[in-house]
Amino acid sequence: MEKEVRRSSLDDIRKAMAHVIEMAQPVRQVYAVACGGSNGAFYPMEYFLREEARTFGCTSISANEFAHAVPRAMDENSIVFVMSLGGSTPETCAAAERAKRGGAAVVALVADPEAELAKTADSTIVFQIETDYCASHSNVFTTLWCGIELLEQIEGYQYYKDALDAAGKIDGICRRAIEQAAARADRWGKKNAQEKIVYTVASGPSAKVAYTMSICMLMEMEWVDSASIHSGEFFHGPFEVTDKDKSFMVFESVGRTRPLDERVLRFLERYGDRANVEVLDAKELGIDTLQDSVAEYFCPVLHWLVALAYSERLAFYKEHPLFMRRYMGKVNY
């Protein structure tokens, strides 16, 4: 019988952040280090801290790059977050060890608290894979909440109560959004089952949802050629490939960067084919029921959960299970 693993609660995360903040006093820099989808899942924290923190910075770095090219600023006043679903990704484990040797406080985010990665860490936070479609179990939500707790404890966050309210509502919002989008997800999966390339587009806090959808769900899991495009960069090269036969998935956020997404959509509606442009509008899907002060930061949680539902329908119509691989775990690399 498989053992039951308890995921970390908001209170667990609060205590974990307090511990590493104390170790790294005064905190000057935060690094988020991982590979692939885990790397993408760190972006909600990075974006939030970039926009809100005044006395410290946050940078995400691919794990193997971090292990080989450690930033000179990484020292005893740094907190390094490392994440791996299985907790044994070699590059991420090497990065964690390098961070420890450099004097940083290390936080491991894993699905198994006994994983190899957790053995290096000063604090461990446990999330769960989103097969249950529970937003608050996801790594995307967990990283965001780590960022919110860091800011609250280091500087104070004026909208912390609004964030707590949002944390209590996000599961219900995501469940309703998935139900609302179910028929569209099914149509999209069927329509794109034979598509050769799918472009994903987003900005702001959801920028890396487009990235993860592209490199993980489309390229890794379904073997579909893909590229993710930041909405702000769309008109600086990528828009030249727009045509009526091209498939685009646009993650439209609320908040300050929504105009970037809207500009892309206006162009695609004019020069593309609306039937080939799938828009996952966080506002339409219910994120604006949260306080305006924090709604944009929770967009990637909603977008990612809905994107998973779309991915499952694509896998169904392609008759290609999401976890079927050609190379990963099969050959030496």
C-alpha positions in Angstrom: 0.0 0.0 0.0 1.4 3.4 -1.0 2.1 5.6 1.9 0.1 8.8 2.2 2.2 12.0 2.1 0.9 15.1 3.8 1.4 18.2 1.7 2.7 21.4 3.4 0.0 23.7 4.7 0.1 27.5 4.6 1.3 27.4 8.2 4.0 24.9 7.3 5.2 27.3 4.6 5.1 30.2 7.0 7.4 28.3 9.4 9.7 27.1 6.7 10.2 30.7 5.5 10.8 32.0 9.0 13.5 29.4 9.4 15.5 30.2 6.3 15.0 34.0 6.7 16.6 33.7 10.1 19.5 31.7 8.6 20.1 34.2 5.8 19.7 37.5 7.7 19.7 40.0 6.2 18.2 38.4 3.1 19.6 40.2 0.0 18.9 37.7 -2.8 16.5 34.8 -3.6 17.3 32.2 -6.3 14.7 29.8 -7.8 16.5 26.8 -9.3 15.0 23.9 -11.2 14.7 22.2 -14.6 11.8 22.1 -17.1 8.3 22.4 -15.7 9.6 22.9 -12.2 11.7 25.9 -13.5 8.5 27.3 -15.1 6.5 26.7 -11.9 8.9 29.0 -10.0 7.9 32.0 -12.1 4.8 33.1 -10.0 7.2 33.6 -7.0 9.8 35.4 -9.1 7.2 37.7 -10.8 5.5 38.5 -7.5 8.8 39.4 -5.7 10.1 41.3 -8.7 7.0 43.5 -8.6 6.5 43.8 -4.8 9.9 43.4 -3.0 12.0 46.5 -2.3 15.0 45.3 -0.3 15.8 41.9 -2.0 15.6 40.4 -5.5 14.5 37.1 -6.9 16.0 35.4 -10.0 15.2 32.0 -11.5 18.0 30.0 -13.1 18.0 26.6 -14.8 19.5 24.1 -12.4 22.4 22.8 -14.5 23.4 26.4 -15.4 23.3 27.3 -11.7 25.5 24.3 -10.8 28.1 25.3 -13.4 27.9 29.1 -13.3 27.0 30.2 -9.7 26.2 33.9 -9.4 28.9 35.8 -7.6 26.2 37.4 -5.4 25.0 34.0 -4.0 26.3 33.8 -0.4 25.2 33.5 3.2 22.6 36.2 2.7 20.9 34.2 0.0 18.0 31.8 0.0 18.1 29.2 -2.8 14.8 27.4 -3.6 15.3 24.1 -5.5 12.4 22.0 -6.8 12.0 18.6 -8.4 8.8 16.5 -8.4 10.6 13.3 -7.8 13.2 14.9 -5.8 16.1 13.2 -7.6 16.8 15.3 -10.7 20.6 15.1 -10.9 21.1 18.7 -12.0 18.9 20.1 -9.3 20.5 18.0 -6.6 23.9 19.3 -7.8 22.6 22.8 -7.7 21.4 22.4 -4.1 24.7 21.0 -3.0 26.5 23.9 -4.7 24.2 26.4 -2.9 25.0 24.8 0.4 28.7 25.0 -0.2 28.3 28.7 -0.9 26.6 29.3 2.4 23.1 29.9 1.2 20.0 28.7 3.1 18.3 26.0 0.9 14.6 25.3 0.6 13.6 22.1 -1.2 10.1 21.8 -2.9 9.3 18.1 -3.5 6.5 15.6 -3.7 8.3 13.2 -1.4 9.8 14.6 1.8 12.3 11.7 1.9 13.6 12.5 -1.5 17.3 13.0 -2.2 16.9 16.7 -2.7 15.3 17.2 0.7 18.4 15.7 2.4 20.4 18.8 1.3 17.8 21.4 2.3 17.5 23.4 5.5 13.7 23.5 5.0 11.4 21.2 2.9 8.1 22.0 1.5 5.8 19.2 0.1 3.4 19.7 -2.8 1.4 17.2 -4.9 1.2 16.5 -8.6 -2.0 18.0 -9.9 -3.7 14.8 -11.0 -6.5 15.7 -8.6 -6.8 19.2 -10.2 -6.6 20.8 -6.8 -4.9 24.1 -7.3 -3.6 24.5 -3.7 -1.8 21.2 -4.0 0.2 22.4 -7.0 3.8 23.6 -7.2 2.6 26.7 -9.0 0.5 27.8 -6.0 3.2 26.6 -3.6 5.9 28.8 -5.1 3.6 31.8 -5.2 2.8 31.3 -1.5 6.5 31.0 -0.6 7.0 34.4 -2.3 4.1 36.0 -0.4 5.4 34.7 2.9 8.9 35.8 2.2 7.7 39.4 1.5 5.3 39.4 4.5 8.0 38.3 6.9 10.9 40.4 5.5 9.2 43.6 4.6 5.5 43.3 5.3 3.0 42.9 2.5 0.1 45.4 2.6 -2.2 43.0 0.8 -1.4 39.9 2.8 -5.0 39.5 4.0 -6.3 39.7 0.4 -3.8 37.0 -0.5 -5.0 34.8 2.3 -8.5 35.3 1.1 -7.5 34.4 -2.4 -5.7 31.3 -1.2 -8.9 30.1 0.4 -10.9 30.7 -2.8 -8.5 29.5 -5.6 -9.5 25.8 -5.4 -13.1 26.6 -6.0 -12.3 29.1 -8.8 -10.2 26.5 -10.6 -12.8 23.7 -10.3 -15.4 26.0 -11.8 -13.1 27.1 -14.5 -12.2 23.6 -15.5 -15.9 22.7 -15.7 -16.6 25.9 -17.7 -13.8 25.1 -20.2 -14.4 21.4 -20.5 -16.3 21.4 -23.8 -13.8 23.9 -25.3 -10.9 21.8 -24.1 -12.4 18.7 -25.8 -13.0 20.6 -29.1 -9.4 21.9 -28.9 -7.9 18.5 -28.2 -9.8 16.9 -31.1 -9.0 19.8 -33.5 -5.2 19.9 -32.7 -4.7 16.1 -32.5 -3.0 16.2 -36.0 -1.5 19.7 -35.7 2.2 19.8 -36.4 3.0 22.9 -34.3 1.3 24.9 -31.6 2.4 28.3 -30.3 1.7 29.4 -26.8 1.5 33.1 -25.8 1.3 34.9 -22.5 2.7 37.7 -20.4 3.0 38.9 -16.8 2.7 36.2 -14.1 1.4 33.6 -16.7 4.4 34.0 -19.0 5.9 30.8 -17.9 2.6 28.9 -18.1 3.0 29.3 -21.8 6.6 28.1 -21.5 5.7 25.0 -19.5 2.7 24.2 -21.7 5.1 24.4 -24.7 8.1 22.5 -23.5 6.4 20.0 -21.2 2.9 19.3 -22.2 3.3 19.7 -26.0 7.0 18.9 -26.7 7.8 16.5 -23.9 4.6 14.7 -23.4 2.8 14.8 -26.8 5.8 15.2 -29.1 4.3 18.2 -30.8 6.6 21.0 -32.1 6.0 24.2 -30.1 7.4 27.5 -29.1 6.3 29.8 -26.3 6.1 33.6 -27.0 6.0 36.4 -24.5 3.1 38.7 -25.6 5.5 41.7 -25.3 7.9 40.1 -27.7 5.3 38.9 -30.2 5.7 42.0 -32.4 9.4 41.8 -32.4 9.8 38.8 -34.6 7.3 36.0 -33.9 4.3 37.7 -35.5 5.8 37.1 -38.9 4.8 33.4 -38.8 1.1 34.3 -38.2 -1.2 32.8 -40.8 -4.7 31.3 -40.9 -3.5 27.8 -40.6 -1.3 28.3 -37.5 -2.5 27.2 -34.1 -2.1 29.6 -31.1 -3.0 29.2 -27.5 -3.2 32.5 -25.6 -3.2 32.7 -21.8 -4.8 36.1 -21.2 -4.1 37.5 -17.7 -5.8 40.2 -15.7 -4.0 43.2 -14.2 -1.2 45.3 -15.6 -0.1 43.2 -18.5 -3.5 42.4 -19.9 -3.1 45.1 -22.6 -0.1 43.1 -24.0 -2.2 40.0 -24.4 -5.1 42.0 -25.9 -2.8 43.6 -28.5 -1.7 40.1 -29.6 -5.3 38.9 -29.9 -6.3 41.9 -32.0 -3.5 41.0 -34.5 -4.4 37.3 -34.5 -8.0 38.0 -35.1 -7.1 40.1 -38.1 -4.4 38.0 -39.7 -5.0 34.6 -38.3 -8.0 32.4 -38.1 -10.1 32.8 -34.9 -10.9 29.1 -35.1 -7.2 28.3 -34.6 -6.7 30.8 -31.7 -7.6 29.3 -28.3 -8.0 32.0 -25.6 -7.8 31.1 -22.0 -9.0 34.4 -20.5 -8.4 34.4 -16.7 -11.1 37.0 -16.3 -13.7 35.0 -18.1 -12.7 32.0 -16.1 -13.3 33.7 -12.8 -10.0 35.1 -11.4 -11.5 38.5 -11.1 -13.7 37.4 -8.2 -10.5 37.9 -6.2 -9.4 41.3 -4.9 -7.8 43.4 -7.6 -4.8 43.8 -5.4 -3.8 40.2 -5.8 -5.8 38.7 -8.7 -3.1 39.0 -11.3 -0.7 37.0 -9.1 -3.0 34.1 -9.0 -3.6 34.0 -12.8 -0.8 31.3 -13.4 -2.4 29.0 -10.9 -5.7 29.1 -12.7 -4.1 29.1 -16.2 -2.0 26.0 -15.3 -4.9 23.9 -13.9 -7.0 24.7 -17.0 -4.0 24.0 -19.3 -3.7 20.5 -17.8 -7.3 19.8 -18.7 -6.6 20.9 -22.3 -3.5 18.7 -22.3 -5.4 15.6 -21.2 -7.9 16.0 -24.1 -5.1 16.4 -26.6 -3.6 13.2 -25.3 -6.9 11.4 -25.6 -7.4 12.3 -29.2 -3.8 11.7 -30.2 -4.0 8.3 -28.4 -0.7 9.3 -26.9 -0.6 8.9 -23.1 0.9 12.0 -21.3 3.6 10.0 -19.7 4.8 8.1 -22.7 8.5 8.9 -23.5 11.1 8.1 -26.1 14.2 9.3 -24.4 13.5 10.5 -20.8 14.5 7.7 -18.4 15.1 5.4 -21.4 18.6 6.4 -22.6 21.7 7.9 -21.2 21.9 11.7 -21.5 
